[in-house]
Amino acid sequence: MKMRVTRVIFKKSSGSAIAEFLIFTLPFFTAFLIILTHVQYKAMTIIESNNLARQAVRAFV
């Protein structure tokens, strides 16, 4: 009897695991990608400013 009840519960919730995964994971993954892109952009800006300063010193030395 108990086994039958658990089978019915698991059969009804077979597709809900995917929906819950998407609902809970997708916003965090999207936020992580936005933050990662922002950090990469800032790092690229710092590297470019260092290169510009280095080339300016080379031009005047």
C-alpha positions, 0 to 999 in steps of 0.5 A, a space after each residue: 500500500 505504501 509503495 503504491 502511494 509513493 509511486 503515484 506521488 512520483 508519477 505526478 511530479 515527474 515533470 516538476 523537477 525540470 520546471 523547478 530547476 529552471 525556475 530556481 537556477 535560471 535567474 541565478 545563472 543569468 545574474 552570474 553571467 551578467 556579473 562575469 561579463 561586467 568583471 571581464 569588461 572592467 579587467 579589459 579596461 584596466 589592461 587597456 589603460 596599462 597598455 596605453 600608459 606603457 605606450 605613452 612612456 615609450 613614445 616620450 622616452 
